[in-house]
């Protein structure tokens, strides 16, 4: 009887610890947070972080969005339900970000937290959807016409207004085997018609994207993985780098990731993305991923301690105006 009570108490303690690890989150207070800025002047390029690897890039005339994931399903939904885009949440996020139209959606890979909402967002904004063959399957499954879907070629320049967009090969950060099995590492073979299990949105190909403009350039990596030499021919003023799970990797992995991304493009500023708890609704004060899923401080240190320039965290929905390299060097 005493053994049974001891086992029950131990199991209860394990369950309680698990719940706490999925509830408690680290604090951003020790990290430099971008201050609110005045509205950008005409033609200036501004970024708006919208959670996970969703970033709005605009010069006031042309508007680009990476990924576009706003449904942000909960962990119980992920594990026990079939998933589909949450249109009220999508509408709310688009309104809060001031997005009424988009010229292009640039999808970095096709996991649910990057691609699940892309067809709905494209339909609501008029965006051209660009991504892998797997992303194209997501677009088709969501009813997007072929004329609105572009299966990209890496290193090919795509022009939108004064922006030049180039996709470069990348890789996904290593995940636990059980998570990789659940989310999928292969290609999507047929249109994904929601609702569907999380594994329907397989990774496909992962990319970084370099977005260049006369008034500033950015590299965006949607996962903490890089391909050796893929960015050697590129320059970017800012490197927006996914931090989730980077702190769990070896020192050699972290060093190689920084050398093949921020250092390769000569970025003067590193901005972490994909640090927020994407299992909760996106708000301006969204919490980081809970301790049970990531150690944000280790992941941020993996970026900041290996970068010789600025390191800055962008709060969601807060616009940030870019400085081109020439402006940075002149102190403007």
C-alpha positions in Angstrom: 0.0 0.0 0.0 2.8 2.4 0.9 4.6 1.6 -2.4 1.4 2.3 -4.3 1.0 5.7 -2.5 4.6 6.5 -3.2 4.3 5.7 -6.9 1.1 7.8 -7.1 2.8 10.7 -5.4 5.8 10.5 -7.7 3.6 10.4 -10.8 1.6 13.4 -9.6 4.9 15.3 -9.0 6.1 14.5 -12.5 2.8 15.7 -14.0 3.0 18.9 -12.0 6.5 19.6 -13.0 5.6 19.0 -16.7 2.6 21.4 -16.4 4.9 24.0 -14.8 7.5 23.7 -17.5 4.9 24.2 -20.2 3.4 27.2 -18.3 6.4 29.2 -16.9 8.3 31.3 -19.3 11.6 33.2 -19.2 11.6 37.0 -19.1 12.8 39.3 -21.9 13.9 42.0 -19.4 17.6 41.3 -19.6 17.7 41.7 -23.4 17.7 45.0 -25.4 14.2 45.7 -26.6 13.6 48.0 -29.6 12.0 51.3 -28.5 8.9 52.7 -30.4 9.9 54.8 -33.4 8.2 57.6 -35.3 6.5 56.6 -38.5 9.0 56.0 -41.3 9.5 58.7 -44.0 8.3 57.9 -47.5 10.4 55.2 -49.1 12.0 54.1 -45.9 11.8 50.3 -45.2 10.2 49.2 -42.0 9.9 45.8 -40.4 7.1 44.5 -38.2 7.6 41.3 -36.2 4.3 39.3 -36.1 5.4 36.2 -34.2 7.2 32.9 -35.2 8.9 33.8 -38.5 6.2 36.1 -39.8 7.6 39.5 -40.7 6.0 42.3 -42.5 8.5 44.3 -44.7 7.2 47.5 -46.4 8.5 50.7 -47.9 5.0 52.2 -47.8 4.2 51.3 -51.4 5.2 47.6 -51.6 4.3 45.1 -48.9 5.9 41.7 -48.3 5.2 39.1 -45.7 7.2 36.1 -44.7 5.1 33.0 -43.9 2.0 34.4 -42.3 1.0 32.1 -39.4 -1.6 33.7 -37.1 -3.9 30.8 -36.0 -1.3 29.7 -33.4 -3.0 26.5 -32.3 -2.6 25.3 -28.7 -0.6 22.2 -27.8 -3.7 20.1 -27.0 -5.1 21.1 -30.4 -1.9 20.1 -32.0 -1.8 16.7 -30.3 -5.4 15.7 -30.4 -7.2 17.5 -33.1 -7.2 18.0 -36.9 -6.0 21.5 -37.6 -7.4 24.3 -39.8 -6.8 28.1 -40.2 -8.5 30.2 -37.5 -10.0 33.0 -39.6 -11.1 35.3 -36.7 -7.5 35.2 -35.4 -6.1 35.8 -38.9 -8.4 38.8 -39.3 -7.6 40.2 -35.9 -3.8 39.9 -36.5 -4.0 41.5 -40.0 -6.0 44.4 -38.6 -3.7 44.9 -35.7 -0.7 44.9 -38.1 -2.5 47.3 -40.5 -2.3 44.8 -43.4 -4.9 45.3 -46.0 -3.0 44.2 -49.1 0.3 42.3 -49.8 2.3 42.0 -52.9 4.0 38.7 -51.9 4.1 36.1 -49.3 7.5 34.4 -48.9 7.2 31.0 -47.3 10.4 29.8 -45.6 9.3 26.2 -45.2 6.0 24.3 -45.0 5.5 23.2 -41.3 2.2 24.2 -39.8 3.7 27.1 -37.9 4.9 28.7 -41.1 2.5 27.6 -43.9 -0.9 26.5 -42.4 -2.5 29.9 -42.9 -0.8 31.0 -46.2 -3.8 30.3 -48.5 -6.2 32.2 -46.3 -3.8 35.2 -45.9 -3.2 35.3 -49.6 -6.9 35.3 -50.4 -7.5 38.1 -48.0 -4.6 40.3 -49.1 -4.2 39.5 -52.8 -0.6 38.3 -52.2 1.4 36.2 -54.7 2.4 33.0 -52.8 6.1 32.1 -53.2 7.7 29.0 -51.8 8.7 25.3 -52.4 6.7 22.7 -54.2 5.3 21.7 -50.8 4.1 25.2 -50.1 2.4 25.2 -53.5 0.5 22.1 -52.4 -0.7 24.0 -49.3 -1.8 26.9 -51.5 -3.7 24.6 -53.8 -5.4 22.8 -50.9 -6.6 26.2 -49.6 -8.2 27.0 -53.0 -5.6 29.5 -54.3 -5.5 29.5 -58.1 -2.3 28.5 -60.0 -1.8 32.0 -61.2 -1.2 33.1 -57.6 1.3 30.4 -56.8 5.0 30.6 -57.6 7.3 27.6 -57.0 10.6 29.3 -56.4 14.1 28.8 -57.8 16.9 29.4 -55.4 19.2 32.4 -56.0 16.7 33.7 -58.6 15.8 37.4 -58.2 12.1 38.1 -57.8 11.2 41.8 -58.2 8.4 43.5 -56.2 8.5 47.3 -56.5 11.9 48.4 -55.3 12.4 45.1 -53.4 14.5 42.3 -54.8 13.8 38.9 -53.2 16.1 35.9 -53.4 15.6 32.5 -51.7 18.7 30.7 -50.6 19.0 27.0 -49.5 18.8 26.5 -45.7 18.1 23.7 -43.3 15.8 23.1 -40.3 17.2 23.1 -36.8 17.5 19.5 -35.4 14.4 18.5 -33.4 13.8 15.5 -31.1 13.0 12.4 -33.2 9.4 12.2 -31.9 8.8 15.8 -32.9 10.3 15.3 -36.3 8.1 12.2 -36.8 5.0 14.1 -35.9 5.6 17.3 -37.9 7.2 15.7 -40.9 10.5 16.2 -42.7 9.5 15.2 -46.3 7.8 16.8 -49.2 4.0 17.3 -49.3 2.8 15.0 -52.2 -0.8 16.3 -52.7 -2.9 19.4 -51.9 -3.4 19.9 -48.1 -7.1 20.4 -47.5 -7.9 21.5 -43.9 -8.8 20.2 -41.4 -5.8 17.9 -41.3 -3.4 16.4 -38.9 -0.3 18.4 -38.1 1.9 16.0 -40.1 0.1 17.0 -43.3 2.2 20.2 -43.3 5.6 18.6 -43.9 8.7 20.7 -44.0 9.4 20.4 -47.7 12.5 22.5 -48.5 13.8 25.1 -46.0 15.0 28.5 -47.2 16.5 31.7 -46.0 15.4 34.8 -47.9 17.5 37.9 -48.7 15.3 41.0 -49.3 17.2 44.0 -50.8 16.0 47.6 -51.2 17.9 50.9 -51.8 17.1 51.8 -48.2 18.1 48.6 -46.5 18.4 44.9 -46.8 17.6 41.9 -44.6 18.3 38.2 -44.3 15.5 36.1 -42.7 16.2 32.6 -41.6 12.9 30.8 -40.5 14.7 28.0 -38.7 18.1 27.8 -37.0 19.8 25.9 -39.8 22.0 27.0 -42.6 23.7 25.5 -45.7 27.5 26.0 -46.0 28.3 28.7 -48.5 24.7 29.4 -49.5 25.0 33.1 -48.5 28.6 33.8 -49.6 27.5 36.0 -52.5 25.0 38.1 -50.5 25.0 41.2 -48.3 22.4 42.2 -45.8 22.3 45.0 -43.2 20.1 43.0 -40.8 20.0 39.3 -40.0 16.6 38.1 -38.6 17.5 34.7 -37.3 15.2 32.0 -35.7 16.4 31.3 -32.2 14.0 28.4 -31.2 16.0 25.3 -30.2 19.4 26.9 -31.1 20.4 26.9 -27.5 20.0 23.1 -27.4 22.6 22.6 -30.1 26.4 22.1 -29.7 28.8 25.0 -29.6 30.1 23.9 -33.0 26.6 24.0 -34.5 25.9 27.5 -33.0 29.2 28.9 -34.3 28.7 27.5 -37.8 25.1 28.8 -37.9 26.3 32.3 -37.2 29.2 32.2 -39.6 26.9 30.9 -42.4 24.2 33.6 -41.8 24.9 36.9 -40.0 28.7 36.9 -40.6 28.3 35.7 -44.2 26.1 38.6 -45.2 28.0 41.2 -43.0 24.9 42.2 -41.0 25.4 45.0 -38.5 22.4 44.0 -36.5 21.0 40.6 -35.5 17.3 40.3 -34.5 16.0 37.1 -33.1 12.7 35.7 -34.4 10.7 32.5 -33.7 11.3 33.0 -29.9 7.7 33.6 -28.9 5.1 31.1 -27.6 3.4 30.3 -30.9 1.0 28.0 -29.1 -0.8 31.1 -27.6 -2.5 34.0 -29.3 -0.3 36.7 -30.7 -0.4 39.9 -28.6 2.0 42.9 -28.3 3.2 41.4 -24.9 3.3 37.7 -26.1 5.5 35.5 -23.8 8.5 33.6 -25.0 8.3 29.8 -25.4 7.9 28.1 -22.0 10.9 26.5 -20.3 9.6 23.1 -21.2 10.0 23.8 -24.9 13.1 26.0 -25.1 15.6 28.0 -23.1 15.3 31.4 -24.7 18.3 32.8 -22.8 20.6 30.0 -24.1 19.2 30.5 -27.6 19.7 34.3 -27.5 23.2 34.0 -26.1 24.0 31.6 -29.0 23.2 34.5 -31.3 24.3 37.6 -29.4 27.6 36.3 -28.0 28.8 35.4 -31.5 27.9 38.7 -33.1 30.1 41.7 -33.0 27.4 44.2 -33.8 24.0 45.1 -32.3 21.5 42.6 -31.0 17.9 43.8 -30.7 14.5 42.2 -29.8 11.4 43.4 -31.7 8.1 43.3 -29.8 5.2 42.1 -32.0 3.3 44.8 -33.9 5.9 47.5 -33.3 7.3 48.9 -36.5 11.1 49.2 -36.8 12.7 51.3 -39.5 15.9 50.0 -41.2 19.2 51.7 -41.5 21.2 50.8 -44.6 24.9 50.0 -44.1 26.0 53.3 -45.5 23.7 55.1 -43.1 25.0 53.1 -40.2 28.6 53.9 -41.0 27.9 57.6 -41.3 26.0 57.6 -37.9 22.7 58.6 -39.5 
